[in-house]
Amino acid sequence: MAIEVKIPAVGESISSGVVSVWHKKSGDFVNSGDALFTLETDKVSTEIAAETSGVLDALVPEGQEVKIGEVVATIDDSKKAPEAKPAEKKPVGDPADASPARTVTGKPTASPAKEKSTDGETLSPAVRRIVDEQNLDPTKISGTGPGGRITKADAVAAAEKSEKKTVEEAVSLQGKQTASPTEDRQSTDGRVVRKKMSPLRRKIAAQLVMAQHTAAILTTFNECDMSAVQKLRADSQDAFTKKHGVKLGFMSFFIKASVEALKAVPAVNGRIEGDDFIENNFYDIGVAVGTDRGLVVPIVRDADKKSFADLEREIGDFAVRAREGKLKFEDLTGGTFTVSNGGVYGSLVSTPILNFPQSGILGMHKIMPRPVAVDGKVEIRPMMYLALSYDHRLIDGKEAVTFLIKVKECIEDPKKLPLDF
């Protein structure tokens, strides 16, 4: 019986996706729970698993956009897994050196080390393996062995020739054929390549433009001295890692500092909805994570209730799953405020764009040794620029500056944070 494989619902606002990769091919036997394909949506990439065992028949190609509920494959559960074939006995000596037939009591007898092809040509196991693996036609291979027999060297040469021809044909056709909407299209002179944007990249683009067109975005800057956090982190690192099994990073300090600042300036933790102001009395902090597919923002729920170790563990897990494309839809929904660290890429200063409909986002940057005035003297200190982008419709400059000063105070004097390590 053929069981239909349908695109499952992966989120309330998601209506379609792209079958980016088939992990199993048509004709493959799959077991229940095996990953069949990766579905890429404008939110997440997720692997879709088989719900039953049987032989797969894929109905859509890689790169095709599909709707939620659409049938993309069938699994014939009436077919069983193929039995493992017993290992073939290897002939003694090099098959390429064996004669095509032996004579016993005057009668020719076919050698068991060879197999007959459809055209009557006798191939040794070594030659047959190359022919099968490289999809060669033995009738088109010139044999140099006794009686025109195809040797292993003949098969290898034919495989190399076939591969070279395939490459040459691909190069000659490049830019001349019409590509499908999901394929890269290169201009005839090779100077331009047109690529289809992924659903995630299209969603990022639409979200950023919507934020720019909807909110009155303004950015306010400040700077903080990282000396105290660096010292506290260095002094506590070994004990922290040994106790919790995870390293103490900078992000947990800034999440904790942001929570304290949000408590001091509640407007930054809210949002505008129509003519209403929604004030959030919880602290779900988005942490921007860069991947090869684009920027995603998984949410740390109730960050105010989590320890430093919990935060570091959750952030590390998000980073791994984001780069492996295994984040779930619920990991990315909601959030009241976002922290983005462009410093990991070397950014010295930037103006982050709101993660709409949130009203604020804190941008961290590269730690740079700079001369600063300390007690009337010039000292070299590890400094970081901080940037708060906010919706000016809801948040005034005074509130934005107050927020940044609170973050600065918590970083420069970590004892103001609820340290629990």
N, C-alpha and C positions, 0 to 999 in steps of 0.2 A: 504494500500500500504506500502511495506517495504522500508524504507529510509535507505540507507547505511551510516554508521558512519565510516569515513576514518581518518587516521592519518594526521593532517594538517602539512604544512610546518612551521617550527618554527625557521628557520634560514638558511642562504645560505650554510653553511658548515655542516649542520646536515642532515644525510641521514637515521638515524634510532633512535630508542629509546626503552624503556622498559615500558610495562604497569605495573606499580608498584602496584597500588591499584585500584580496582573497587569500586566506591562509591555507585553504583546501581547494582543490581543483575538481572540476566535473569528472566523475568516474572514481574519485577517491572514496574509500570506505572511511566513515567518520564514526567516532564513538560519542555517546551522549556526554556533553560537557566540553568537547573539543571546540576551540575557537575557529569559527568558520570564516569571518571577515571582520574588518575594522570599519565601523560607521563613523564618519567625520561629520559633525554638525557645527553650527555656528557657536556652540557653547563648548563642547567636549568631543574627544574621540573615544570611542568605547568599542571593545571587542564583543561581537555577538556570537554566542555559543550554541552548539547543536543541542536540541532538546531530546533527541532520540538518536539511536544508532542506525546506520544504513549507508547506502551509496548516494553520494551527493550529485545533484544536477544543478549547476549554477545557471541562472536565467538572465543575469545582467552582467555586463563587463565591469572591470575596474574603472573608476573615474566617473561612473554614471550617477546622476542625482536621482534619488528615490524618495517617495513620500512615505510618511508613517502609515503602516498597515499594508504597504505594497509587498507582493510576493516576489522574492528575489531568488529563491531556489526551492528545490524539493529534495526530500530524503526518502529513498525507497527502503522502508524498514523490513521488507520481506527478504532482502538480500543479506547474507551473513558475511562476516569478515573472512577474507581468503585465508586458507590454511598456509602455514609457512612451508615453503618448498625445501626439501632436503638438500643439503650442500652437494654440489656436483663434484665427482671425483676428478682430480686433475690428472691428466695423462703424464706418464713418465717422460722426461726430456722436454725439449722445446717443441711445441706443436708446429711451429713454422718449419722445423727441420724434418718432420715426419713425412713419409711417403704417402701419396694419396690412397694407396690400396696395398694390401698384402696378398700374397698368393699362398694358399694352403692346399696341398695335394692337387696343384694345377688349377684350382678355381679361384678367381679373384673374389676377395671378401672386403667389404668396406670397413675402414678403420673406425672403431668406436669413438675415437677422439675427434671425429669430424661430424658435421651435420649438413644435411642437404638443404640448399636454398630452393626457392620456388622455380628458379631458372635452371636447375640441374647442376649448378656450380657447387662443389664441395668446399666448405669453409672450415678452417680450424677454429676451436673455441676462442683463441686470442683474436683472430680476425673477426669472428662473429660479434664479439663484445664491442669492438671498435665500430663496426658497421651499425650495430643497434644503438649505441650511445650517441653516435654522430649523425644518425638518420641518413645513412648513405645507401645508394642503390648499387648493389654488387655487380649488376650487369654493365654499369658504366665505369667500372674500375679495371684498368689494364693489368693483368697478372704477369709477373716476371718469373714465377716459379716453374717447376717442371710441368710441361703440358699446358702452360698458360695459367697455372693455379695462382690465386691471389695470396701473397705472403703478408705477414704482419707489416713489413715495411711499405708495401703497396697501399695497405689500408690507412696507415698513418699519413702517407703522402697525400692520399685522396682527401682525408679529413682536413689537412692543412690547406689544401687547394679550395675546398668547399668553404671553409671559414673565411679565407681571403676574398673569395668571390662575393660572399654575403656582405662583408664590410664595404667592398667597392660599390655594390649595388645600393647599399644604404646611403653612402656618400653622394652618389650620382643622383639619387632621388630626393636628397635633402633640399627643402625649399621649393620643390616642384609639385609635390602632391598637396592636396587640401587636407589639412589636419582636422580632426574632430574637435569640438569645443573644449574637451578636457585635455587635449594634447598641447605640447609646446609647439608654437609655429614660428619658424625662423625665416627671415627675409632672404631673398635670393642671393644677396651680397653678404649675408652672414652678420650684418651689423646690428640687427635688431631681432630679439626673440620675444614673441607675445605669449604670455602664460595666463591661464585661467586662475583667478584668485581663489584661494580655498574658502570654504564657508566661514571658517574662523576669522580669516583676514578680512573678508567682506563685512562680517559682524563688527569687528574692531573698527573698521573704517566708518561704518554707519553710526556706531555708538559715539565715536569721537566727534564726528560732524554734528550729531544731534546735541551733544554736550555744548559744543561751541555755539550752536544756533539757539539753544534754549536758555542756558545759564549766562549770567553776567560774570564771567570768570576774571578774577584778579589774583595776582600773586604777590605775596609779601615775603621778604627775606630776613634772615638773621644768621648768626653763626654761633657755634658752640665749641668749647675747648674739650677735647676728648681725653685729656690726660688722666682724669680721675677714673673714667670707665676703663681705659686701657690698663691702668694699674690694678684696679679691682679684678678685672678679667684675668690678667696674668697671674695675680696672687691666688685666685680661686680655681684656675683652670684644671689643675691636676686633681684636686679633691672633687670638684664638680663632675668631671668626666668619670672618675672612679665610682662615684656614688650613683650617678644617673645614667651612665652609659652613652652620653651625648655631650658634645662640646658646647661651651658657653660662647655664644656669638654676640654680635652687636644688635641684631634685629630685635631680640627679646627686650633689651633695654629701651629701645625706641617705641616698641609696642606698649610697654608699661608706662613710659613717659607720655605717650599719646593718650592713654586712658586717663591719666591724671589731669592732662590738659583738657580733655573732653569733659571731665567732671567739673572743671573750673569754668569752662565756656560751653554750656550745653548746646548752644545754637549750632556749633560746628558738627555736632553729632546728629543733627536733624536734617530734614529735607522739606522742600516745598511740594505740595500735592494740590494742584488747582489753586484755589484761594486760601488753602489751609497750610499751616505750619505743623509738621509732624515731629514731635520731640521724642526721641528714643531714649529710654532709660535703661538700655542694655548696650553692651560694647562688643559688637561683632566686627572685627577688624580685618579688612582685606589686605593681603600681602601679595604685591605684584611679583610674578615669576616669569622670567623670560625663557622661551623655548624656541626650537627651530621653526615651529609652526606659528609663533606669535606670542604676544603677551597675554597671560591669563592671570586672574586674580582670585585664588581660593580664599575662603573666609575662615578665620580663626574665631570660633563661636565663644562668647562669654570670656573674652580675653582678660577681663578684670578678675575672674575667678581662677585663672590658671596660674600655675607656678612658672618660674623661669624655665625649669626643666621641661614642663609640659609644652610650653611655647616652642622651645628649640626642637623638641621631638616632633611636634606637629608641623612646624615650618619645614623641617628636613624631609618629612614624609610627603608633604605637598610638592616640594621641589622634585623629588624622585618621580612621583606619579605624574606630574605635569610633563616632564621630559619624556616619559614613557607613554604618554597619551592615555593614562588610566584614571584621570580625574572623573568623578561622577558629576552629574548635573547639579545635585544638591550641594556639592562642594563650592560651587561658584555663584550660587544665588543668595540674595540678601546682602548684608553688610551695611554698616553705618558710617564707616570711615576707612580710608585706605592709606597704607604706607608703602612707598616705592623707593627702592635703593638703586639709583643710577650709578652710585659710586663703585659698584662691583665691576662696571664696564669702564671706569675711569672718568666719568662725568664730574666736572668740577662745580657746575651750577646749571640749573635748568628750570623750566616752568611747567610742572606736570599738569595734565588735563584731568578734569574731574571724572571720576568713575560714576557717571550719572545713573540714578538720581541722587547720589550722595552729594553733600554740600562742601566737603573738604577732602583734600589729599595732601599728605606730607611727603616731600621729596628729600631723601637723604643723598649725600654726595661723597665724593672721594675725600679721605682724610689726608690733608696736606700740611706739612710743617711750614708754618708761616711766622714772621716776626709780629708779636703783639705786645701791647703795653700791659705790664703786670706790676702793680704797686709802684708806678712811676718809672719802671725800668723796662727795657725792651728784651723780651725773651722769645726763643723759638718754641712754639707750642704746636701740637697736632690739632689742627682746626678743621671743622667741617661746616660748609654752608648748608643751611636749612631753608627749604622753600615751602610755603603753605599756599596752595591754590584753593580758592574758595568762591562760593556763589555770593556775589556782592548784593544780590537781591535780598538775601537773608542775613548775611554776616557783614558787619561794618569793619572798617580798618582797625578800630580800637580793639574789637574782639579778636581779630586775626593776630594782631601784635601781642595781645595778652596770651593767646594760645601758644605762640612761638616762644615767648619768654618763659612760660611754664615748662615747655619741653626743654629749653636750654638750661633752666635751673635744675631740673631733674637729672639731666645728663652730666652737668658739671658738678653736681653734688648727689651722687647715686643713693646716699643715705635717705633722701627724700622719697625714694621708691620703696615699695614693700619687698625688700630683699628676703628671700627665703632659701638661701643656700649658704 
